[in-house]
Amino acid sequence: MLRVAVVGSGPSGVYAAQTLVQQREVPGVRVDVLDRLPAPYGLVRYGVAPDHEKIKSLQGNLRGVLEDERIRFLGNVEVGGEQLPTARLLELYHAVVYCVGAARDRLLGIPGEELGGVHSATSFVNWYSAHPDAETADFRLAGVRSAVVVGAGNVAVDVTRILARGEAELLPTDMPQPALGALAGSRVREVRMVARRGPSQGKFTTKELRELGSLPGVAVAVDPAELALDPAYAGQGAALPAVNRRNVEVLRGWAEDPPGGADRRIELRFFLRPVELLDDGAGHVRAVRFERTLPDGRGGVTGSGTFEEIEAQLVLRSVGYKGVALAGLPFDPAKGTVPHAAGRVLRDGRASVGEYVAGWIKRGPTGVIGTNRPCAKETASSLLQDAAALAARDLPDDPLPALRAAGLRPVEWPGWMAIERAEVELGSSLGRRSVKIPDWPGLLQAAEVSPPA
């Protein structure tokens, strides 16, 4: 029997586990999927916006994999700490596949980033998605009239949309009650999503972009003059990839049809680079200072020396993610990834026996959820090629007793099922559907696992 640990229960981890147990070349593979959190599914649970029910339904597919009798979910297990160093994990399994994602957001690197009201989009998403590590106290929206979202990807579109939505649209979601209450009671009336480059270079998908134009009571505005600065836009985008061309068409439609009266307004701005976050005199942001940028003819932009201030009491940066080093694993800080060859972890240029990577920690924070499937398959294929040598090592019959002996309190699948039931009960008590439990004590209590002493 080949015993494999997959660290991370998001799409890349689940797809890796699925590939390993469903292949026929190496019989008898058993996989433990370990996760630091007591709940599975990674970014599908904690990153997909709560109003995107179709995408969140992917949890059903992931669930089907994790319920395979050859796969075991072990949540509330942190790898890389004192209780379970990576070297110890490799003593308990023939192979380990690390699918730990890219957990840290990138900073803007401009003055004023420490001001109150300035946050990463990741923190905001964690808050409204009930991530147990979320800093809930930071998102008090009282007094916020105008918000600025810096970025032009799907996460930027998500947080823009959530800020502009009304209570009636958020009520059916599984958003935690404190976040729902804060968003429902907010006075945010203007949300500006700002990109440093042009409309043809946006990283959002067309489906996400179009959703902004279908929000009840929300007008979407685009400045035709900013669109005209983009050479690809001016040329009608004929040479653009299909997604970018469709994006330009959507933006053109909004620019040519100025919005009428509405309670709330979303404005998409382009060719503006943030250079400073301005203080209101009390340690809180009051505006963002931008420099107008211009195409440099090589796909980038250059500063024009012209500046503009945009009012904002809330600023969310969404300018990308980077991986975080895991103690015991090699790491390339420039790329934010673990060095590898076809998924095999490299130590000093050589493949490390039994260690593999998949997902963002392997390739960087690129692609969509589906991109993880071929990525995981490549890694699993490398592992299976090494299977004969890996399986020759004697191991304990079951690593679970050793994990418990180390002081870990794993949440197994029945514990996760108990969390799901508790969230349905919580929703029912609030007159809603299933509502996420947003904190560690609540999750562990629901799973009937005692918290650390």
C-alpha positions as CSV (number, residue, x, y, z in Angstrom):
1,M,0.0,0.0,0.0
2,L,1.2,3.5,-0.9
3,R,0.2,6.0,1.8
4,V,0.2,9.6,0.8
5,A,-0.5,12.9,2.7
6,V,-1.9,15.8,0.8
7,V,-1.6,19.0,2.7
8,G,-4.4,21.3,1.8
9,S,-8.1,20.5,1.0
10,G,-8.7,23.1,-1.6
11,P,-9.2,22.2,-5.3
12,S,-5.6,21.4,-6.0
13,G,-5.3,19.1,-3.0
14,V,-8.6,17.4,-3.7
15,Y,-7.8,16.9,-7.4
16,A,-4.4,15.5,-6.5
17,A,-6.0,13.0,-4.1
18,Q,-8.6,12.1,-6.7
19,T,-6.0,11.4,-9.4
20,L,-4.0,9.3,-7.0
21,V,-6.8,6.9,-5.9
22,Q,-8.5,6.7,-9.3
23,Q,-5.5,5.7,-11.4
24,R,-5.0,2.0,-12.1
25,E,-1.2,1.7,-12.5
26,V,-0.4,1.7,-8.8
27,P,-3.0,-0.3,-6.8
28,G,-3.8,0.3,-3.1
29,V,-3.1,4.0,-2.8
30,R,-4.5,5.6,0.3
31,V,-4.6,9.4,0.9
32,D,-5.0,11.5,4.0
33,V,-6.0,15.1,3.1
34,L,-4.7,17.3,5.9
35,D,-5.9,20.9,6.4
36,R,-5.0,23.5,9.0
37,L,-8.7,24.5,9.2
38,P,-11.4,22.2,10.6
39,A,-13.4,22.7,7.4
40,P,-12.5,21.4,3.9
41,Y,-12.6,23.0,0.4
42,G,-10.1,25.8,0.8
43,L,-10.9,28.9,-1.3
44,V,-14.1,27.3,-2.6
45,R,-15.5,27.7,0.9
46,Y,-13.5,30.8,2.0
47,G,-12.7,32.6,-1.2
48,V,-15.6,32.3,-3.5
49,A,-18.0,35.2,-2.9
50,P,-21.2,34.1,-1.0
51,D,-23.5,35.4,-3.7
52,H,-21.8,33.1,-6.3
53,E,-23.9,30.0,-5.5
54,K,-23.1,28.3,-8.8
55,I,-19.3,28.4,-8.2
56,K,-19.8,27.5,-4.6
57,S,-21.7,24.4,-5.7
58,L,-18.3,23.0,-6.7
59,Q,-18.1,22.0,-3.0
60,G,-20.4,19.2,-4.0
61,N,-17.8,17.8,-6.4
62,L,-15.0,18.2,-3.9
63,R,-17.2,16.5,-1.3
64,G,-17.8,13.5,-3.5
65,V,-14.0,13.0,-3.7
66,L,-13.4,13.4,0.0
67,E,-16.1,10.8,0.7
68,D,-14.2,8.2,-1.2
69,E,-13.3,5.3,1.2
70,R,-9.7,5.5,0.0
71,I,-9.4,9.2,1.1
72,R,-9.6,10.5,4.7
73,F,-10.0,14.1,5.6
74,L,-8.1,15.3,8.7
75,G,-8.8,18.9,9.5
76,N,-7.4,21.1,12.4
77,V,-3.9,19.7,11.6
78,E,-1.2,22.3,11.1
79,V,1.8,21.1,9.2
80,G,5.2,22.8,9.7
81,G,4.9,23.7,13.3
82,E,6.4,22.2,16.4
83,Q,3.7,19.5,16.7
84,L,4.1,18.3,13.1
85,P,7.3,19.4,11.3
86,T,7.5,18.5,7.6
87,A,10.3,16.0,8.4
88,R,8.0,14.1,10.8
89,L,5.2,14.0,8.3
90,L,7.5,12.3,5.8
91,E,8.2,9.7,8.5
92,L,4.5,8.9,8.7
93,Y,3.7,8.8,4.9
94,H,5.5,7.4,1.8
95,A,4.9,10.8,0.1
96,V,3.6,14.2,0.9
97,V,2.0,16.6,-1.6
98,Y,1.9,20.2,-0.5
99,C,-1.1,22.2,-1.8
100,V,-0.9,25.1,0.6
101,G,-1.8,28.0,-1.8
102,A,-0.6,31.6,-1.7
103,A,-1.8,33.1,1.5
104,R,-0.3,36.6,1.5
105,D,-1.5,39.5,-0.4
106,R,0.8,42.0,-2.0
107,L,1.2,45.5,-0.6
108,L,0.8,48.7,-2.7
109,G,4.1,50.0,-1.2
110,I,3.0,53.6,-0.9
111,P,2.8,56.1,2.0
112,G,-0.3,55.9,4.2
113,E,-0.9,52.2,3.8
114,E,-1.0,51.9,7.6
115,L,-4.0,54.2,7.9
116,G,-7.3,53.0,9.4
117,G,-9.7,52.0,6.7
118,V,-7.0,50.5,4.4
119,H,-7.1,46.8,4.1
120,S,-6.3,44.0,1.7
121,A,-9.2,42.5,-0.3
122,T,-8.1,39.2,1.2
123,S,-9.0,40.4,4.7
124,F,-12.3,41.7,3.5
125,V,-13.1,38.4,1.7
126,N,-12.1,36.4,4.9
127,W,-14.4,38.6,6.9
128,Y,-17.5,38.1,4.8
129,S,-16.7,34.5,4.1
130,A,-16.4,33.6,7.8
131,H,-12.8,32.5,7.7
132,P,-11.9,31.8,11.4
133,D,-8.7,33.8,11.1
134,A,-10.6,36.9,9.9
135,E,-10.0,40.2,11.9
136,T,-13.7,41.0,12.2
137,A,-13.3,44.1,14.2
138,D,-11.5,45.9,11.4
139,F,-14.6,46.2,9.1
140,R,-16.8,48.7,10.7
141,L,-18.5,50.3,7.8
142,A,-20.3,53.0,9.7
143,G,-19.3,56.4,8.2
144,V,-18.1,54.9,4.9
145,R,-19.7,56.7,2.0
146,S,-17.1,56.1,-0.7
147,A,-14.8,53.1,-1.2
148,V,-11.9,52.5,-3.6
149,V,-10.9,49.1,-4.7
150,V,-7.4,49.0,-6.3
151,G,-7.1,46.2,-8.8
152,A,-8.6,44.8,-11.9
153,G,-9.0,41.1,-11.3
154,N,-11.9,38.9,-10.3
155,V,-11.3,39.4,-6.6
156,A,-11.5,43.2,-7.1
157,V,-14.8,42.7,-8.9
158,D,-16.1,40.4,-6.1
159,V,-15.4,42.9,-3.3
160,T,-16.8,45.8,-5.4
161,R,-20.0,43.8,-6.0
162,I,-20.4,42.8,-2.4
163,L,-20.0,46.4,-1.2
164,A,-22.7,47.5,-3.7
165,R,-25.2,44.8,-3.0
166,G,-28.3,45.4,-0.9
167,E,-29.5,43.4,2.2
168,A,-32.2,41.5,0.2
169,E,-29.6,40.1,-2.1
170,L,-27.2,39.1,0.7
171,L,-29.8,37.6,3.0
172,P,-30.1,34.2,1.1
173,T,-26.3,33.6,1.2
174,D,-24.3,31.8,3.9
175,M,-22.6,35.0,4.9
176,P,-22.0,35.2,8.7
177,Q,-24.5,37.3,10.6
178,P,-22.1,40.0,11.8
179,A,-20.9,40.7,8.2
180,L,-24.4,40.7,6.9
181,G,-25.5,43.2,9.5
182,A,-22.6,45.5,8.8
183,L,-23.0,45.4,5.0
184,A,-26.8,45.7,5.2
185,G,-26.5,48.8,7.5
186,S,-23.7,50.5,5.6
187,R,-24.0,53.8,3.9
188,V,-21.6,53.1,1.0
189,R,-23.0,54.8,-2.0
190,E,-20.0,55.0,-4.3
191,V,-17.5,52.2,-5.1
192,R,-14.7,52.9,-7.5
193,M,-12.6,50.1,-8.9
194,V,-9.3,51.5,-10.2
195,A,-6.7,49.9,-12.5
196,R,-3.3,51.3,-13.3
197,R,-3.5,49.9,-16.9
198,G,-6.1,50.0,-19.6
199,P,-9.5,48.2,-20.1
200,S,-8.0,45.7,-22.6
201,Q,-5.6,44.5,-19.9
202,G,-8.1,43.7,-17.1
203,K,-7.7,40.3,-15.5
204,F,-11.4,39.9,-14.7
205,T,-13.5,37.4,-16.6
206,T,-16.4,38.7,-18.7
207,K,-19.0,36.9,-16.6
208,E,-17.8,38.5,-13.4
209,L,-17.6,41.9,-15.1
210,R,-21.1,41.8,-16.5
211,E,-22.6,41.0,-13.1
212,L,-21.8,44.5,-12.0
213,G,-24.3,45.8,-14.5
214,S,-27.1,43.6,-13.2
215,L,-27.1,44.7,-9.5
216,P,-30.5,46.1,-8.5
217,G,-30.4,49.8,-7.7
218,V,-26.8,50.2,-8.9
219,A,-25.5,52.3,-11.8
220,V,-22.2,51.5,-13.5
221,A,-20.2,54.3,-15.0
222,V,-17.1,54.2,-17.3
223,D,-15.3,57.3,-18.6
224,P,-15.0,57.1,-22.4
225,A,-11.9,59.3,-22.3
226,E,-10.1,56.7,-20.2
227,L,-11.1,53.9,-22.5
228,A,-9.8,55.9,-25.5
229,L,-6.3,56.0,-24.0
230,D,-6.0,52.3,-24.6
231,P,-4.6,51.6,-28.1
232,A,-6.3,48.2,-28.2
233,Y,-9.7,49.8,-27.3
234,A,-9.2,52.4,-30.0
235,G,-8.6,49.7,-32.5
236,Q,-11.8,47.9,-31.5
237,G,-9.7,45.1,-29.9
238,A,-9.6,42.9,-33.0
239,A,-6.2,41.4,-32.0
240,L,-7.1,40.8,-28.4
241,P,-7.8,37.4,-26.9
242,A,-11.5,36.6,-26.8
243,V,-12.0,37.3,-23.0
244,N,-10.3,40.7,-23.2
245,R,-12.2,41.6,-26.3
246,R,-15.5,40.7,-24.6
247,N,-14.5,42.8,-21.6
248,V,-13.8,45.8,-23.8
249,E,-17.3,45.4,-25.4
250,V,-19.0,45.3,-22.0
251,L,-17.1,48.4,-20.9
252,R,-17.9,50.2,-24.2
253,G,-21.5,49.6,-23.6
254,W,-21.5,51.2,-20.2
255,A,-19.4,54.1,-21.5
256,E,-21.9,54.8,-24.4
257,D,-24.9,54.5,-22.2
258,P,-24.4,56.7,-19.2
259,P,-26.3,55.5,-16.1
260,G,-29.4,57.2,-14.8
261,G,-30.5,57.7,-11.2
262,A,-29.7,54.9,-8.8
263,D,-29.2,54.6,-5.0
264,R,-25.6,53.3,-5.5
265,R,-22.9,53.8,-8.1
266,I,-20.0,51.7,-9.3
267,E,-17.4,53.6,-11.3
268,L,-14.6,51.7,-13.2
269,R,-11.5,53.8,-13.7
270,F,-8.4,53.1,-15.8
271,F,-4.9,54.3,-16.2
272,L,-4.5,55.5,-12.6
273,R,-1.7,54.4,-10.3
274,P,-2.0,55.0,-6.5
275,V,0.8,57.0,-5.1
276,E,-0.4,58.0,-1.6
277,L,-3.2,57.3,0.8
278,L,-4.2,60.6,2.5
279,D,-4.9,61.0,6.2
280,D,-8.0,62.7,7.5
281,G,-6.0,64.0,10.5
282,A,-7.3,61.3,12.9
283,G,-5.3,58.4,11.5
284,H,-7.9,57.3,9.0
285,V,-7.9,57.4,5.2
286,R,-9.9,60.2,3.6
287,A,-8.7,59.9,-0.1
288,V,-6.4,58.2,-2.5
289,R,-3.9,60.2,-4.6
290,F,-3.5,58.7,-8.1
291,E,-1.1,59.5,-10.9
292,R,-2.5,59.4,-14.4
293,T,-0.6,56.7,-16.4
294,L,-0.2,56.3,-20.1
295,P,0.6,53.3,-22.3
296,D,4.3,52.9,-22.9
297,G,4.0,51.0,-26.1
298,R,5.4,47.8,-24.6
299,G,2.3,46.6,-22.7
300,G,3.1,48.6,-19.6
301,V,2.4,52.1,-18.4
302,T,4.4,55.2,-17.6
303,G,3.6,58.1,-15.3
304,S,2.3,61.3,-16.8
305,G,3.0,63.7,-13.9
306,T,-0.7,64.5,-13.6
307,F,-2.5,63.6,-10.3
308,E,-6.0,63.2,-9.0
309,E,-7.5,62.6,-5.6
310,I,-10.4,60.3,-5.1
311,E,-12.4,60.4,-1.9
312,A,-12.5,57.1,0.1
313,Q,-13.2,56.2,3.7
314,L,-12.4,52.5,2.8
315,V,-9.6,51.3,0.6
316,L,-9.2,47.7,-0.5
317,R,-6.1,46.6,-2.3
318,S,-6.4,43.7,-4.7
319,V,-3.1,43.6,-6.5
320,G,-2.2,39.9,-6.3
321,Y,-1.0,37.2,-3.9
322,K,2.2,35.5,-3.1
323,G,3.1,32.2,-1.5
324,V,4.4,32.0,2.1
325,A,7.4,29.8,3.1
326,L,6.5,26.6,5.0
327,A,9.0,25.7,7.6
328,G,11.1,22.8,6.4
329,L,10.4,23.2,2.7
330,P,12.7,25.1,0.3
331,F,11.2,28.3,-1.0
332,D,11.9,30.9,-3.7
333,P,11.0,34.2,-2.2
334,A,11.2,36.1,-5.5
335,K,8.6,33.8,-7.1
336,G,6.7,32.9,-3.9
337,T,6.8,29.2,-4.8
338,V,8.6,26.0,-3.9
339,P,11.2,25.0,-6.4
340,H,10.1,21.9,-8.3
341,A,10.4,19.9,-11.4
342,A,7.0,18.6,-12.7
343,G,5.8,18.8,-9.1
344,R,8.8,17.1,-7.5
345,V,10.2,19.4,-4.8
346,L,13.8,20.4,-5.5
347,R,16.4,20.7,-2.7
348,D,19.7,22.2,-4.0
349,G,18.6,21.4,-7.5
350,R,17.8,17.7,-6.8
351,A,14.4,16.1,-6.4
352,S,13.7,15.5,-2.8
353,V,12.4,11.9,-2.3
354,G,8.8,11.8,-1.3
355,E,8.0,15.6,-1.5
356,Y,5.8,17.2,-4.1
357,V,3.8,20.4,-4.7
358,A,0.7,21.3,-6.6
359,G,-1.5,24.4,-6.9
360,W,-0.4,28.0,-6.3
361,I,2.6,27.1,-4.2
362,K,3.8,25.2,-7.2
363,R,3.0,27.6,-10.1
364,G,2.2,30.9,-8.4
365,P,-1.2,32.6,-8.0
366,T,-2.4,32.2,-11.6
367,G,-5.4,30.6,-13.3
368,V,-8.9,29.8,-12.2
369,I,-10.3,26.9,-10.1
370,G,-10.2,24.5,-13.1
371,T,-6.5,25.2,-13.7
372,N,-5.7,23.2,-10.6
373,R,-6.9,20.0,-12.2
374,P,-4.1,19.6,-14.8
375,C,-1.6,21.0,-12.4
376,A,-2.5,18.4,-9.8
377,K,-2.5,15.7,-12.4
378,E,1.0,16.5,-13.4
379,T,2.2,16.3,-9.8
380,A,0.3,13.0,-9.2
381,S,1.8,11.5,-12.3
382,S,5.3,12.3,-11.1
383,L,4.5,10.8,-7.7
384,L,3.2,7.6,-9.3
385,Q,6.3,7.3,-11.4
386,D,8.3,7.2,-8.2
387,A,5.8,4.9,-6.4
388,A,7.9,1.7,-6.5
389,A,10.8,3.3,-4.7
390,L,8.6,5.2,-2.3
391,A,6.5,2.2,-1.2
392,A,9.7,0.2,-0.3
393,R,10.0,2.2,3.0
394,D,8.3,0.7,6.0
395,L,5.7,2.9,7.8
396,P,3.4,2.7,10.8
397,D,0.1,1.1,9.8
398,D,-1.9,4.2,10.5
399,P,-0.4,7.7,11.1
400,L,-3.5,9.0,13.0
401,P,-2.3,7.7,16.5
402,A,1.0,9.4,16.0
403,L,-0.7,12.7,15.1
404,R,-2.8,12.5,18.2
405,A,0.2,11.6,20.3
406,A,1.8,14.8,19.1
407,G,-1.0,16.8,20.7
408,L,-3.0,17.4,17.5
409,R,-6.8,17.0,17.6
410,P,-7.8,16.1,14.0
411,V,-11.4,16.9,12.8
412,E,-12.4,13.8,10.8
413,W,-15.2,13.7,8.3
414,P,-18.0,13.1,10.9
415,G,-16.7,16.2,12.7
416,W,-17.0,18.2,9.5
417,M,-20.5,16.8,9.0
418,A,-21.4,18.0,12.5
419,I,-20.1,21.5,11.5
420,E,-22.4,21.5,8.5
421,R,-25.4,20.5,10.6
422,A,-24.6,23.2,13.1
423,E,-24.5,25.8,10.4
424,V,-27.9,24.8,9.1
425,E,-29.2,25.0,12.6
426,L,-27.6,28.5,13.0
427,G,-29.2,29.7,9.8
428,S,-32.6,28.3,10.9
429,S,-32.4,30.2,14.2
430,L,-31.8,33.4,12.3
431,G,-34.5,32.9,9.7
432,R,-32.0,32.2,7.0
433,R,-30.5,29.2,5.2
434,S,-27.2,27.7,6.3
435,V,-25.0,30.4,7.9
436,K,-21.3,29.9,8.4
437,I,-19.8,29.7,11.9
438,P,-17.1,32.4,11.8
439,D,-14.7,31.5,14.7
440,W,-12.4,28.8,15.8
441,P,-14.1,28.0,19.1
442,G,-17.5,27.7,17.4
443,L,-16.2,25.4,14.7
444,L,-14.3,23.1,17.1
445,Q,-17.3,23.0,19.4
446,A,-19.6,22.0,16.6
447,A,-17.1,19.3,15.5
448,E,-17.0,18.1,19.1
449,V,-13.2,18.6,19.3
450,S,-11.8,20.2,22.4
451,P,-9.8,23.4,21.7
452,P,-6.1,23.5,22.6
453,A,-5.4,23.8,26.3
